[in-house]
């Protein structure tokens, strides 16, 4: 569509074409090495590693008398990149809604306007509609996520922002209204989880967000350290994975 057709019998065209032929075996080997590099088991744990605490929270036994339940009742997931990244955050939202069960609400939050390759609210909303669309020959969307969205358990929300970073003091009216409405049902505290995805939102602008949220509110930083600057600042290494869960009011 974007390139002129080449003539395979023309030596110049053939040489040019070879530049764009990917070696599938070499590519697979590269990805395998990358996966091994970030593997939780192979590395013996990450530099910032709260994975076991997250799993424990999501699998704990329900105790009505003690008001203990698996997961969190209210979740804000601040999405990062478009493409595969937002697909991963959608699966996380689906899982957290399922773990929390009836009455749980998860907001997938995205920028109002484009910033580099970050997903926008409009794109996120259309994506969620597309992957849950059912009926007809070509539509066989996710029935579980679709039911969660129809039941207002999972929704896309506009952050009102336009940066790869995240200023939690400058969120738009739609997000503020959503949070304030949820506060009427679930007060700020241990039943709330804020997920900050990606280097910009999680490492560069909100690394210490847990210090500024209300006591008990959980903050989950998810990212991979992909720059030397951030690695030095966090006393980590490039390609270290970050899964850090902190709570408002916790000691440093």
Steps between C-alpha positions, in 0.01 A plus 500: 500500500779740596780365279541464127504146371853374444627286214652179645703457178664839548822460708457843658142425605598158631781646711267766641236238580752295700541786745146445625498122529491401867680190612224324695740273686726786605198705605363212708839458666513870585155492658587182691807668648298808591232290671768313694660829603179626661373163624401511865622146563826528306596829662411382849267796541501857374666810644161629618291192554158495668362228274440260789305767690280570199433128451429456871252787496322360195475147639420560867194339654184702539397575859174694527530565873849647466402676177780328312464407133736417214622784284383860523154652467608808304789509252649774282735377227691782329582359157824561314572407138255409228521156338608198701544700822138608522394144419694389807337764718159391373573143607611630840176694535300192404690287755466752785129539432458121508704465820306774678167364381160665514514867589860547386570790265815538290577811294745482210625858482656655189614841377258741340735576212797330337849509652767299317369142481270512803147376451226764506161469666326494161725218379461306825122529494483379139741216576285378789192510279682309225632218719162442662284530187301184433253380241536431132766312311795721587426600860587257776617731777588426860174410677642537852643847442182592315286396798727696734461811287125459471486460877706818553784302656753607234493835322724738306545841663661816362786633716480845343877502449726526197845392616707184525541592867211515747406787729251362749422855615380599155254232392198587289141531614394159365755314711440719805125445473548123470725487807274724709198290410683183606608663828133519593483121483854402600695755708867551417705235676618143471220404258652730237784419259676743265702333223765714330619339177820578313814705561345844455206458735653249737871579533562853380200689640332292772765281659409630847127540439424279801627783724228735379189281479264448792598248764441142395464566127716252307732619222643246255791615282543281190783565257825389347807716554604588145743787546832550674372819664214320673719204584748723683226695675333183629821309570391241245618361168366558151228242420421442867129438548307700757199361687483715812196515728491770768221639718422854601622564852764227488846591632762562234 
